[in-house]
Amino acid sequence: MSTTLFTGGSIVTAAGARPGDLLIEGEKIKAVGRRLKSDADRVVDVKGCLLFPGFIDAHTHFDLPVAGTVTADDFTSGSRAALRGGTTTVIDFAAPDKGESLHTGLVRWHEKADGKTWCDYGFHMTIDDWNESVRAELPAMFAAGISSFKMYVTYPAMMLPDGDIYEALTALRRLGGICGFHCENAGVIDALRADALAAGRTGPEMHYRTRPPQLEAEAVSRVLRIAETAKSPVIIVHLTNREALYEVQHARRRGQSVYVETCPHYLLLDENLYDQPDYSDAARFVCAPPLRSKQEQTALWQALRRGDIQMISTDHCSFTLAQKDMGRGDFTKIPGGLPGVEDRGELIYSYGVAKRRISIAAMCRLLSENPAKLYGLYPKKGALKVGSDADIVVYDPKANHRITASDRVSQANYDPYEGFVTEGSIRQVWLRGALAVEHGHFRETAPRGQYLPRGKCML
Ligand code: MN
């Protein structure tokens, strides 16, 4: 098997960045250390660069039907965007329609992804029905490598009543599974939206005004209390605000295992963007939960620093501006979601690490190690350790650039971070021992992503 030696860089781990060399053989990491002596077939000079374990994005939606349309990115463009942004593994949400079996949803997601995905990938399974036949399918899901699930307490097409959530959590706990929740109070939001439309207030600025932070916090509280009763660990996905975080802290103080994810857009973009006068300028930022205030951003950064939030994923769910036009004259029809899988690594380095909001060790945990552990991929993924997959991001901290949509492979054709200037950039991305992307150019001609059957949570 051919060997490659990376020399002169710094190796980033969950303990920090240390100067060191890295030797890979075939698809795996063979050695990590100072001044490795080697007769490697190939030597890559990474002087002045940081070597991160390939980033994991545990929250993407590729090729997802939403509100009469389909996300702009499928597994091809979505995974190419991911890889270009240093993300070597995505975990997407397989989503059976209401009334379908989990098996049907899983088969469909394999059809969407297999042979078309450029990075490695796994699936969470969405549970939007709860009955005896779904319960009976759970062992087969674990056997197929699905150890994490998702339930909704909002969106009528997917939400489950509290009793079903309790029963599903209890069943998953017995099997060693873990479940994430989208938390917003559906009933009150629906009432606020109906009131707004009835009053003739139909613009995109009503999106955030009808989904206030306390309605997220209420749903977080309810989900946590149900999980407490089911004696089940729980994941709160895309948490956005302080009130929701208080509920998490309260649950942890009473002894619950709660894992929290937030997203780059809640850290870097704010709700004033919805008040822009031009429809398209505002509608492009519609996602749920919505962007929040600058004070909430500050609180989220603090929570990341304290370790109260374990992961930063993107919730990449992209639509073109033409698709966002579906909501002209009725903000409730704007397809919700933002692209981000191409931007996350450089954004978190630039606006987190370089601005000293979080340490480089924290970035490694938030983007690589924690999602690998939480979702049963560690230590194959999530760390630059001997025996781990050689998924490597070579980051040049001096190569600043300006983010612009014309440089993006995402099919959204706009970038929410347009004009943001980065501190440094991703020079190379290696997937299982092979150079996949260099200076933004693909070095491979065909998708090589593998499906990752996952084990149990070990965070
Ligand atoms: Mn999502």
Boltz pocket constraint, residues with backbone or C-beta under 6 A from the ligand:
constraints:
  - pocket:
      binder: B
      contacts: [[A, 59], [A, 61], [A, 315], [A, 317]]
      max_distance: 6.0
